[in-house]
Amino acid sequence: MSNGLHKLKSITESPATLQERDKILKQLKSDLCFFDSIPPCFDADAKQCILAREVYEYATLLSVEKREIEEFEQHMSVLKTYYDEDFRALIPDSQKMYTLIGLQLLYLLAYNKISEYHTEIELLPSDVLASNVFISVPVSLEQHFVEGSYNKILSQRQAVPHEAYQVFVDKFVDAIRFEIARSAERAYESLKLADTGKLFMIQSEGELRQFIASNSGKEGVEWKVEGGRLWFVRQRADQKEIPAQKMISVCLDYATELNRIV
């Protein structure tokens, strides 16, 4: 187990090494099955718990790198046991603890699990909420969102304390853009392209045109760029002709049945 962890730590983290790291972690998680003093158990062993916790910390971060959200949820669920107050009395705090807790909070925000987010926030000490660099990211993002300070969200997107955070911050920004897009379709017939970029927090023209293409046709509204403006063209649903003879027949049958009942 220790050798496997040492090998994992010696590998440079990059897309090129993702498969190799994933293979090592799968073996490490398999090896944990032979640990008989880690949760769930009655008599936990500190050394085994520290090793198991570290394995799942690496596995959780790797699941985000792979964009495997269900796997991230599973690993984070295991980690929360080791971050519980009872275990913190048995083993020293992990240096990655608040990195992972902050990541989970970001995940809850990005996937609109607001009630779960606030439940987790209430479990954190006030000094951690006020000063921890990892926890401050989701806390400030939610605050900016509530205030409608979308530019602050975009600027914070460029300065996250861990690269894994970028995945969920981008997801959070995309979710906001989606809601703004639906509101814009209802509120405007058209917008200047320059204003559109500011509205959706998109700085490059290429990214803006890609965003326009990806949203066109959603909710029955086509997005068209003409004359330096973005037009929201509402698609009219074809009116279907009501089959009069069939309706008369149905009504007569219905009246006949009523007469029989009476």
C-alpha positions as CSV (number, residue, x, y, z in Angstrom):
1,M,0.0,0.0,0.0
2,S,2.7,2.5,1.0
3,N,4.7,1.6,-2.1
4,G,1.7,2.2,-4.3
5,L,1.0,5.6,-2.8
6,H,4.7,6.6,-3.1
7,K,4.6,5.6,-6.8
8,L,1.4,7.6,-7.3
9,K,2.9,10.7,-5.7
10,S,6.0,10.5,-7.9
11,I,4.0,10.7,-11.1
12,T,3.5,14.2,-12.6
13,E,-0.1,15.1,-12.7
14,S,-1.1,15.8,-16.4
15,P,-3.6,14.5,-18.9
16,A,-0.9,12.3,-20.3
17,T,-0.5,10.4,-17.0
18,L,-4.2,10.2,-16.2
19,Q,-4.7,6.5,-17.2
20,E,-1.6,5.4,-15.3
21,R,-2.7,7.2,-12.1
22,D,-6.2,5.8,-12.5
23,K,-4.8,2.3,-12.8
24,I,-2.7,2.7,-9.7
25,L,-5.6,4.1,-7.7
26,K,-7.9,1.2,-8.7
27,Q,-5.3,-1.2,-7.4
28,L,-4.9,0.8,-4.2
29,K,-8.7,0.8,-3.6
30,S,-8.8,-2.9,-4.2
31,D,-6.0,-3.3,-1.6
32,L,-8.1,-1.5,1.0
33,C,-10.5,-4.5,1.0
34,F,-7.8,-6.3,3.0
35,F,-7.8,-3.6,5.7
36,D,-9.9,-4.8,8.6
37,S,-9.6,-1.7,10.8
38,I,-11.1,1.0,8.7
39,P,-14.7,2.1,8.5
40,P,-17.1,0.4,8.9
41,C,-15.5,-1.3,11.9
42,F,-15.7,-1.3,15.7
43,D,-12.0,-0.7,16.4
44,A,-10.3,1.6,13.9
45,D,-6.6,1.5,13.4
46,A,-5.0,5.0,13.0
47,K,-2.3,3.9,10.6
48,Q,-4.8,2.1,8.3
49,C,-7.3,5.0,8.5
50,I,-4.6,7.5,7.4
51,L,-3.6,5.4,4.4
52,A,-7.2,4.8,3.4
53,R,-8.1,8.5,3.7
54,E,-5.1,9.5,1.5
55,V,-6.1,6.9,-1.1
56,Y,-9.6,8.3,-1.3
57,E,-8.4,11.9,-1.4
58,Y,-6.3,11.2,-4.5
59,A,-9.2,9.2,-5.9
60,T,-11.7,12.0,-5.4
61,L,-9.4,14.6,-7.1
62,L,-8.8,12.2,-10.0
63,S,-12.6,11.6,-10.4
64,V,-13.0,15.4,-11.0
65,E,-10.1,15.4,-13.4
66,K,-11.9,12.6,-15.3
67,R,-15.2,14.4,-15.1
68,E,-16.7,11.4,-13.4
69,I,-19.3,13.1,-11.2
70,E,-20.9,10.0,-9.8
71,E,-17.6,8.6,-8.9
72,F,-16.7,11.9,-7.2
73,E,-19.9,11.7,-5.1
74,Q,-19.1,8.1,-4.0
75,H,-15.5,9.0,-3.0
76,M,-16.5,12.1,-1.2
77,S,-19.1,10.2,0.7
78,V,-16.3,7.9,2.0
79,L,-14.0,10.8,2.8
80,K,-16.6,12.6,4.9
81,T,-16.4,9.7,7.4
82,Y,-12.7,10.4,7.9
83,Y,-13.4,14.1,8.2
84,D,-15.9,13.5,10.9
85,E,-15.2,14.8,14.4
86,D,-14.9,11.3,15.9
87,F,-12.2,10.3,13.5
88,R,-10.4,13.7,13.9
89,A,-9.9,12.6,17.5
90,L,-8.2,9.4,16.3
91,I,-6.1,10.7,13.5
92,P,-4.5,14.1,12.7
93,D,-6.3,16.4,10.2
94,S,-5.4,15.9,6.6
95,Q,-3.7,18.8,4.8
96,K,-6.1,18.1,1.9
97,M,-9.3,18.2,4.1
98,Y,-10.5,21.7,3.4
99,T,-9.4,21.4,-0.2
100,L,-11.8,18.5,-0.6
101,I,-14.6,20.1,1.5
102,G,-14.4,23.3,-0.5
103,L,-14.5,21.2,-3.7
104,Q,-17.6,19.4,-2.4
105,L,-19.3,22.8,-1.6
106,L,-18.5,24.0,-5.2
107,Y,-20.0,20.8,-6.6
108,L,-23.2,21.4,-4.6
109,L,-23.5,24.9,-5.9
110,A,-22.7,24.0,-9.5
111,Y,-25.4,21.3,-9.5
112,N,-28.0,23.5,-7.8
113,K,-28.1,21.4,-4.6
114,I,-28.6,24.5,-2.5
115,S,-30.2,23.0,0.6
116,E,-27.4,20.4,0.9
117,Y,-24.9,23.2,0.4
118,H,-26.3,25.2,3.3
119,T,-26.4,22.1,5.5
120,E,-22.7,21.5,4.9
121,I,-21.9,25.2,5.5
122,E,-23.6,25.1,8.9
123,L,-21.3,22.3,9.9
124,L,-18.1,24.3,9.4
125,P,-16.5,26.4,12.2
126,S,-17.0,30.2,11.9
127,D,-13.2,30.8,11.8
128,V,-12.9,28.4,8.8
129,L,-15.7,30.1,7.0
130,A,-14.1,33.5,7.6
131,S,-10.5,32.7,6.7
132,N,-9.9,29.4,4.9
133,V,-8.8,30.0,1.3
134,F,-10.5,26.9,0.0
135,I,-13.9,27.4,1.7
136,S,-13.9,31.1,0.7
137,V,-14.3,30.2,-3.0
138,P,-17.8,28.6,-2.8
139,V,-18.9,31.0,-0.1
140,S,-18.0,34.1,-2.1
141,L,-19.4,32.6,-5.3
142,E,-22.7,32.1,-3.7
143,Q,-22.7,35.6,-2.3
144,H,-21.8,37.1,-5.7
145,F,-24.6,35.1,-7.3
146,V,-27.2,36.3,-4.7
147,E,-26.0,39.9,-5.2
148,G,-26.1,39.5,-9.0
149,S,-22.4,40.4,-9.2
150,Y,-21.7,38.2,-12.2
151,N,-18.5,40.0,-13.2
152,K,-17.1,39.1,-9.8
153,I,-17.9,35.5,-10.4
154,L,-16.1,35.7,-13.8
155,S,-13.0,37.3,-12.2
156,Q,-12.9,34.7,-9.4
157,R,-13.1,32.0,-12.1
158,Q,-9.6,33.0,-13.1
159,A,-8.1,32.7,-9.6
160,V,-9.0,29.4,-7.9
161,P,-6.7,27.8,-5.3
162,H,-6.7,24.3,-6.9
163,E,-7.1,23.3,-10.5
164,A,-9.9,20.8,-9.7
165,Y,-12.0,23.8,-8.6
166,Q,-12.0,25.0,-12.2
167,V,-14.3,22.2,-13.3
168,F,-17.1,23.1,-10.9
169,V,-16.6,26.9,-11.2
170,D,-17.0,26.5,-15.0
171,K,-20.1,24.4,-14.4
172,F,-21.5,27.1,-12.0
173,V,-20.9,29.8,-14.6
174,D,-22.5,27.7,-17.3
175,A,-25.6,27.3,-15.1
176,I,-25.8,31.0,-14.6
177,R,-25.4,31.7,-18.3
178,F,-28.2,29.2,-19.0
179,E,-30.6,31.1,-16.7
180,I,-29.6,34.4,-18.1
181,A,-30.1,33.1,-21.7
182,R,-33.7,32.0,-20.9
183,S,-34.4,35.4,-19.3
184,A,-32.9,37.3,-22.3
185,E,-35.1,35.3,-24.7
186,R,-38.2,36.4,-22.8
187,A,-37.1,40.0,-22.2
188,Y,-35.6,41.1,-25.6
189,E,-36.2,40.8,-29.3
190,S,-32.5,41.5,-30.0
191,L,-29.3,42.6,-28.3
192,K,-26.1,44.3,-29.6
193,L,-23.3,41.7,-29.9
194,A,-21.1,43.8,-27.6
195,D,-23.8,43.9,-24.9
196,T,-24.4,40.1,-25.4
197,G,-20.8,39.4,-24.5
198,K,-21.0,41.4,-21.3
199,L,-24.4,39.9,-20.4
200,F,-23.1,36.3,-20.6
201,M,-19.7,37.1,-19.2
202,I,-17.9,36.0,-22.4
203,Q,-14.9,37.9,-23.5
204,S,-13.8,36.4,-26.8
205,E,-15.9,36.6,-30.0
206,G,-15.2,32.9,-30.8
207,E,-16.5,31.7,-27.4
208,L,-19.5,34.0,-27.8
209,R,-20.4,32.6,-31.2
210,Q,-20.0,29.1,-29.9
211,F,-22.3,29.9,-27.0
212,I,-24.9,31.4,-29.4
213,A,-24.8,28.2,-31.5
214,S,-25.2,25.9,-28.5
215,N,-28.3,27.9,-27.3
216,S,-30.1,28.4,-30.5
217,G,-33.3,26.3,-30.7
218,K,-33.6,25.7,-27.0
219,E,-37.0,26.5,-25.5
220,G,-38.3,27.0,-29.0
221,V,-36.2,30.2,-29.7
222,E,-33.7,30.4,-32.5
223,W,-30.7,32.7,-32.1
224,K,-29.5,34.6,-35.2
225,V,-26.7,37.1,-35.7
226,E,-27.5,39.8,-38.2
227,G,-26.4,43.4,-38.5
228,G,-24.2,43.3,-35.4
229,R,-27.1,42.1,-33.2
230,L,-28.2,38.9,-31.7
231,W,-31.9,38.2,-32.6
232,F,-34.2,35.9,-30.6
233,V,-36.6,34.4,-33.2
234,R,-39.5,32.6,-31.6
235,Q,-40.6,29.6,-33.5
236,R,-44.3,29.5,-34.1
237,A,-45.9,26.1,-33.4
238,D,-48.0,24.9,-36.3
239,Q,-51.7,25.2,-35.5
240,K,-53.4,21.9,-35.9
241,E,-56.8,21.8,-37.5
242,I,-59.5,20.4,-35.2
243,P,-61.3,17.5,-36.8
244,A,-64.9,18.8,-36.5
245,Q,-66.7,15.7,-37.6
246,K,-64.8,13.6,-35.1
247,M,-65.4,16.1,-32.3
248,I,-69.2,16.1,-33.1
249,S,-69.3,12.3,-33.0
250,V,-67.4,12.1,-29.7
251,C,-69.8,14.7,-28.1
252,L,-72.9,12.8,-29.4
253,D,-71.5,9.5,-28.0
254,Y,-70.8,11.2,-24.7
255,A,-74.4,12.7,-24.5
256,T,-75.9,9.3,-25.3
257,E,-73.9,7.7,-22.5
258,L,-75.1,10.4,-20.1
259,N,-78.7,9.8,-21.1
260,R,-78.3,6.1,-20.3
261,I,-76.9,6.8,-16.9
262,V,-79.7,9.2,-16.1
